[in-house]
Amino acid sequence: MPAAFVSFKSQWGAAVCAQTQQTSNPTVWLTEWAPEPRDVYWPNLAIPFVELSVRRLIISVALFFLTFFFMIPIAFVQSLANLDEIERLLPFLKPIIERNSLKSVIQGFLPGIALKIFLILLPMFLMTMSKMEGHISISGLDRRTASTYFMFLFVNVFLGSVITGTAFQQLDTFIHQPANKIPETVGESIPMKATFFITYVMVDGWAGIAAEVLRLKPLVMFHIKNTFLVRTEQDRQQAMDPGSLDFGTTEPRIQLYFLLGLVYAVVTPILLPFIIVFFSLAYLVFRHQIINVYNQQYESGALFWPDVQTRLIAALIVSQILLLGLLSTQEAEKSTVALLPLPVLTIWFHYVCKGRFEPAYVKFPLQVGLKLTLH
């Protein structure tokens, strides 16, 4: 295997080696900080530099198509809520649709449940694609999966729900209108989709918290293993292993609810109580699960936080832009002009934080290393 772990007698020496270029050809000898032993993803250590670049290019293209063309089934799901459109296209279903019980199910719960089913297998697929990209640490795989999963949720669950909902109601207007009118159209559609997102928070968020407490899947798997596979005490311990928290899927979902809270805080505040209940329950449940249930799979040194902050800032910017679009539809030109500096100031704040604090997560100062070495 053309890879090695090197230990040093001093932190200064390790910092110099990890943070400098060792040869004139930067593709021959690559050095970087090694993850802790539990965090190493061994199958990716031997991937050559050129192959690594090709892999990441291919996966990036695949992720683009997966993210932006997945809106086709999302559009179908959202169209289910428009019963008039279904009756127009399929008139023979009108007697069935007109039943009150079926109508309430279709309009209230079916879109959220169908969307949840679409998303069940997605995280495993994204993790496989992250492994193909060649990340050498499990934490790196989780960070990459979290990033792609959040982008997918943002495009397909949030923007997809808003845009496709508008497109099915005003298709000709939406397609043929000028580009500068699109923010106004999206701004108009956001309040109309509040009911869908309330349902989504209840179906995905509240039910997800309840499922996290019950842990029915691990319970069923334990009894199956205990009945058919357990032969020794070691087998029993492996069957009882609670596993670790899946940061690659849990964290993006929480940030999606944060985005919904920011967007609807001003537009449709009725969504906020549902978001607050979710975050309150999530804090209590995940605090208990992390402390008392899950095993810690690795220690990444808080490398998740720069990515998390970037997505939080992105959520702020999106909420500000959509608020500008909504105000422009309400003929509130003065308020719109007053809010224009907000996205600019938010981006400036992000770059200030990025330049000031991000190096502390990815680099080790030689000054500190030298002091520790001398002492």
Contacts in CASP RR format, 6 or more apart in sequence:
PFRMAT RR
TARGET T0000
AUTHOR 0000-0000-0000
METHOD contacts of the structure
MODEL  1
MPAAFVSFKSQWGAAVCAQTQQTSNPTVWLTEWAPEPRDVYWPNLAIPFV
ELSVRRLIISVALFFLTFFFMIPIAFVQSLANLDEIERLLPFLKPIIERN
SLKSVIQGFLPGIALKIFLILLPMFLMTMSKMEGHISISGLDRRTASTYF
MFLFVNVFLGSVITGTAFQQLDTFIHQPANKIPETVGESIPMKATFFITY
VMVDGWAGIAAEVLRLKPLVMFHIKNTFLVRTEQDRQQAMDPGSLDFGTT
EPRIQLYFLLGLVYAVVTPILLPFIIVFFSLAYLVFRHQIINVYNQQYES
GALFWPDVQTRLIAALIVSQILLLGLLSTQEAEKSTVALLPLPVLTIWFH
YVCKGRFEPAYVKFPLQVGLKLTLH
1 45 0 8 1.000
1 46 0 8 1.000
2 46 0 8 1.000
2 48 0 8 1.000
3 45 0 8 1.000
3 46 0 8 1.000
5 34 0 8 1.000
6 17 0 8 1.000
6 34 0 8 1.000
7 14 0 8 1.000
8 14 0 8 1.000
8 17 0 8 1.000
10 369 0 8 1.000
10 372 0 8 1.000
10 373 0 8 1.000
11 364 0 8 1.000
11 368 0 8 1.000
11 369 0 8 1.000
11 372 0 8 1.000
11 373 0 8 1.000
12 366 0 8 1.000
12 369 0 8 1.000
12 370 0 8 1.000
12 372 0 8 1.000
12 373 0 8 1.000
13 373 0 8 1.000
14 364 0 8 1.000
15 363 0 8 1.000
15 364 0 8 1.000
15 365 0 8 1.000
15 366 0 8 1.000
15 369 0 8 1.000
16 366 0 8 1.000
17 31 0 8 1.000
18 31 0 8 1.000
18 32 0 8 1.000
18 33 0 8 1.000
18 364 0 8 1.000
19 363 0 8 1.000
19 364 0 8 1.000
20 31 0 8 1.000
22 29 0 8 1.000
22 31 0 8 1.000
23 29 0 8 1.000
27 49 0 8 1.000
27 50 0 8 1.000
30 49 0 8 1.000
33 364 0 8 1.000
34 40 0 8 1.000
35 136 0 8 1.000
35 137 0 8 1.000
35 138 0 8 1.000
35 139 0 8 1.000
35 298 0 8 1.000
35 300 0 8 1.000
36 298 0 8 1.000
36 299 0 8 1.000
38 138 0 8 1.000
38 297 0 8 1.000
38 298 0 8 1.000
38 299 0 8 1.000
39 137 0 8 1.000
39 138 0 8 1.000
39 139 0 8 1.000
39 297 0 8 1.000
39 298 0 8 1.000
39 299 0 8 1.000
39 300 0 8 1.000
40 136 0 8 1.000
40 137 0 8 1.000
40 138 0 8 1.000
41 131 0 8 1.000
41 135 0 8 1.000
41 136 0 8 1.000
41 137 0 8 1.000
41 138 0 8 1.000
41 141 0 8 1.000
43 131 0 8 1.000
44 131 0 8 1.000
44 134 0 8 1.000
44 135 0 8 1.000
44 136 0 8 1.000
45 136 0 8 1.000
47 55 0 8 1.000
47 134 0 8 1.000
52 133 0 8 1.000
52 134 0 8 1.000
55 132 0 8 1.000
55 133 0 8 1.000
55 134 0 8 1.000
56 133 0 8 1.000
56 134 0 8 1.000
59 129 0 8 1.000
59 130 0 8 1.000
59 132 0 8 1.000
59 133 0 8 1.000
62 129 0 8 1.000
63 129 0 8 1.000
63 148 0 8 1.000
63 151 0 8 1.000
66 152 0 8 1.000
67 148 0 8 1.000
67 151 0 8 1.000
67 152 0 8 1.000
67 155 0 8 1.000
67 156 0 8 1.000
68 155 0 8 1.000
70 118 0 8 1.000
70 152 0 8 1.000
70 156 0 8 1.000
71 155 0 8 1.000
71 156 0 8 1.000
71 160 0 8 1.000
71 163 0 8 1.000
71 164 0 8 1.000
73 118 0 8 1.000
74 115 0 8 1.000
74 118 0 8 1.000
74 156 0 8 1.000
74 157 0 8 1.000
74 160 0 8 1.000
74 161 0 8 1.000
74 164 0 8 1.000
75 160 0 8 1.000
75 164 0 8 1.000
75 165 0 8 1.000
75 167 0 8 1.000
75 168 0 8 1.000
77 111 0 8 1.000
77 112 0 8 1.000
77 114 0 8 1.000
77 115 0 8 1.000
77 118 0 8 1.000
78 111 0 8 1.000
78 160 0 8 1.000
78 161 0 8 1.000
78 164 0 8 1.000
78 165 0 8 1.000
78 168 0 8 1.000
78 196 0 8 1.000
79 85 0 8 1.000
79 86 0 8 1.000
79 164 0 8 1.000
79 165 0 8 1.000
79 168 0 8 1.000
80 86 0 8 1.000
80 106 0 8 1.000
80 110 0 8 1.000
80 111 0 8 1.000
80 114 0 8 1.000
81 106 0 8 1.000
81 107 0 8 1.000
81 108 0 8 1.000
81 110 0 8 1.000
81 111 0 8 1.000
81 196 0 8 1.000
82 165 0 8 1.000
82 168 0 8 1.000
82 169 0 8 1.000
83 97 0 8 1.000
83 103 0 8 1.000
83 106 0 8 1.000
83 107 0 8 1.000
85 168 0 8 1.000
86 93 0 8 1.000
86 97 0 8 1.000
87 93 0 8 1.000
87 94 0 8 1.000
87 97 0 8 1.000
96 102 0 8 1.000
97 103 0 8 1.000
97 106 0 8 1.000
108 195 0 8 1.000
108 199 0 8 1.000
109 199 0 8 1.000
109 203 0 8 1.000
111 196 0 8 1.000
111 199 0 8 1.000
112 196 0 8 1.000
112 199 0 8 1.000
112 200 0 8 1.000
112 203 0 8 1.000
112 204 0 8 1.000
113 203 0 8 1.000
115 157 0 8 1.000
115 200 0 8 1.000
115 204 0 8 1.000
116 203 0 8 1.000
116 204 0 8 1.000
119 153 0 8 1.000
119 157 0 8 1.000
122 149 0 8 1.000
122 152 0 8 1.000
123 145 0 8 1.000
123 149 0 8 1.000
123 246 0 8 1.000
123 248 0 8 1.000
123 249 0 8 1.000
126 145 0 8 1.000
126 148 0 8 1.000
126 149 0 8 1.000
126 152 0 8 1.000
127 141 0 8 1.000
127 145 0 8 1.000
127 248 0 8 1.000
129 148 0 8 1.000
130 140 0 8 1.000
130 141 0 8 1.000
130 144 0 8 1.000
130 145 0 8 1.000
130 148 0 8 1.000
131 141 0 8 1.000
133 144 0 8 1.000
135 141 0 8 1.000
135 144 0 8 1.000
137 298 0 8 1.000
137 300 0 8 1.000
138 297 0 8 1.000
138 298 0 8 1.000
139 298 0 8 1.000
139 300 0 8 1.000
139 303 0 8 1.000
139 304 0 8 1.000
140 300 0 8 1.000
140 303 0 8 1.000
142 246 0 8 1.000
142 247 0 8 1.000
142 248 0 8 1.000
142 304 0 8 1.000
143 248 0 8 1.000
143 303 0 8 1.000
143 304 0 8 1.000
143 307 0 8 1.000
145 248 0 8 1.000
145 249 0 8 1.000
146 247 0 8 1.000
146 248 0 8 1.000
146 249 0 8 1.000
146 251 0 8 1.000
146 252 0 8 1.000
146 304 0 8 1.000
146 307 0 8 1.000
147 252 0 8 1.000
147 307 0 8 1.000
147 311 0 8 1.000
149 248 0 8 1.000
149 249 0 8 1.000
149 252 0 8 1.000
150 251 0 8 1.000
150 252 0 8 1.000
150 255 0 8 1.000
150 256 0 8 1.000
150 311 0 8 1.000
153 252 0 8 1.000
153 253 0 8 1.000
153 256 0 8 1.000
154 256 0 8 1.000
154 259 0 8 1.000
154 318 0 8 1.000
157 200 0 8 1.000
157 256 0 8 1.000
158 256 0 8 1.000
158 259 0 8 1.000
158 260 0 8 1.000
158 263 0 8 1.000
161 193 0 8 1.000
161 196 0 8 1.000
161 197 0 8 1.000
161 200 0 8 1.000
162 186 0 8 1.000
162 189 0 8 1.000
162 190 0 8 1.000
162 193 0 8 1.000
163 186 0 8 1.000
163 189 0 8 1.000
165 189 0 8 1.000
165 192 0 8 1.000
165 193 0 8 1.000
166 174 0 8 1.000
166 185 0 8 1.000
166 186 0 8 1.000
166 188 0 8 1.000
166 189 0 8 1.000
166 192 0 8 1.000
167 174 0 8 1.000
167 175 0 8 1.000
170 185 0 8 1.000
173 185 0 8 1.000
174 185 0 8 1.000
177 185 0 8 1.000
183 321 0 8 1.000
183 322 0 8 1.000
183 324 0 8 1.000
183 325 0 8 1.000
183 328 0 8 1.000
184 325 0 8 1.000
184 328 0 8 1.000
184 329 0 8 1.000
186 322 0 8 1.000
186 325 0 8 1.000
187 267 0 8 1.000
187 322 0 8 1.000
187 325 0 8 1.000
187 326 0 8 1.000
187 329 0 8 1.000
188 326 0 8 1.000
188 329 0 8 1.000
190 263 0 8 1.000
190 264 0 8 1.000
190 267 0 8 1.000
190 268 0 8 1.000
190 322 0 8 1.000
190 326 0 8 1.000
191 267 0 8 1.000
191 268 0 8 1.000
191 326 0 8 1.000
194 264 0 8 1.000
194 267 0 8 1.000
194 268 0 8 1.000
194 270 0 8 1.000
194 271 0 8 1.000
197 260 0 8 1.000
197 264 0 8 1.000
197 271 0 8 1.000
198 270 0 8 1.000
198 271 0 8 1.000
198 274 0 8 1.000
201 257 0 8 1.000
201 260 0 8 1.000
201 271 0 8 1.000
201 274 0 8 1.000
201 275 0 8 1.000
201 278 0 8 1.000
202 274 0 8 1.000
204 253 0 8 1.000
205 253 0 8 1.000
205 257 0 8 1.000
205 278 0 8 1.000
206 274 0 8 1.000
206 277 0 8 1.000
206 278 0 8 1.000
206 281 0 8 1.000
209 278 0 8 1.000
209 281 0 8 1.000
209 282 0 8 1.000
209 285 0 8 1.000
212 285 0 8 1.000
212 286 0 8 1.000
212 289 0 8 1.000
213 285 0 8 1.000
215 293 0 8 1.000
218 242 0 8 1.000
221 239 0 8 1.000
222 239 0 8 1.000
222 240 0 8 1.000
225 235 0 8 1.000
225 238 0 8 1.000
225 239 0 8 1.000
226 236 0 8 1.000
226 239 0 8 1.000
229 235 0 8 1.000
229 239 0 8 1.000
230 236 0 8 1.000
230 239 0 8 1.000
241 295 0 8 1.000
242 293 0 8 1.000
242 294 0 8 1.000
242 295 0 8 1.000
243 294 0 8 1.000
243 295 0 8 1.000
243 297 0 8 1.000
244 294 0 8 1.000
244 295 0 8 1.000
244 296 0 8 1.000
244 297 0 8 1.000
245 286 0 8 1.000
245 289 0 8 1.000
245 290 0 8 1.000
245 294 0 8 1.000
247 304 0 8 1.000
250 286 0 8 1.000
251 304 0 8 1.000
251 308 0 8 1.000
252 311 0 8 1.000
254 279 0 8 1.000
254 282 0 8 1.000
255 308 0 8 1.000
255 311 0 8 1.000
255 312 0 8 1.000
255 315 0 8 1.000
257 275 0 8 1.000
257 278 0 8 1.000
257 279 0 8 1.000
258 312 0 8 1.000
258 315 0 8 1.000
259 315 0 8 1.000
259 318 0 8 1.000
259 319 0 8 1.000
260 271 0 8 1.000
260 275 0 8 1.000
261 271 0 8 1.000
261 272 0 8 1.000
261 275 0 8 1.000
261 319 0 8 1.000
262 315 0 8 1.000
262 316 0 8 1.000
262 318 0 8 1.000
262 319 0 8 1.000
263 318 0 8 1.000
263 319 0 8 1.000
263 322 0 8 1.000
263 323 0 8 1.000
264 271 0 8 1.000
264 272 0 8 1.000
264 275 0 8 1.000
265 272 0 8 1.000
265 319 0 8 1.000
266 323 0 8 1.000
267 322 0 8 1.000
267 323 0 8 1.000
267 326 0 8 1.000
301 361 0 8 1.000
302 361 0 8 1.000
303 361 0 8 1.000
303 362 0 8 1.000
305 361 0 8 1.000
306 354 0 8 1.000
306 357 0 8 1.000
306 358 0 8 1.000
306 361 0 8 1.000
306 362 0 8 1.000
309 350 0 8 1.000
309 353 0 8 1.000
310 350 0 8 1.000
310 354 0 8 1.000
313 346 0 8 1.000
313 347 0 8 1.000
313 349 0 8 1.000
313 350 0 8 1.000
316 346 0 8 1.000
317 343 0 8 1.000
317 346 0 8 1.000
317 347 0 8 1.000
320 339 0 8 1.000
320 342 0 8 1.000
320 343 0 8 1.000
320 346 0 8 1.000
321 343 0 8 1.000
323 339 0 8 1.000
324 336 0 8 1.000
324 339 0 8 1.000
324 340 0 8 1.000
325 336 0 8 1.000
327 335 0 8 1.000
327 336 0 8 1.000
327 339 0 8 1.000
328 336 0 8 1.000
END
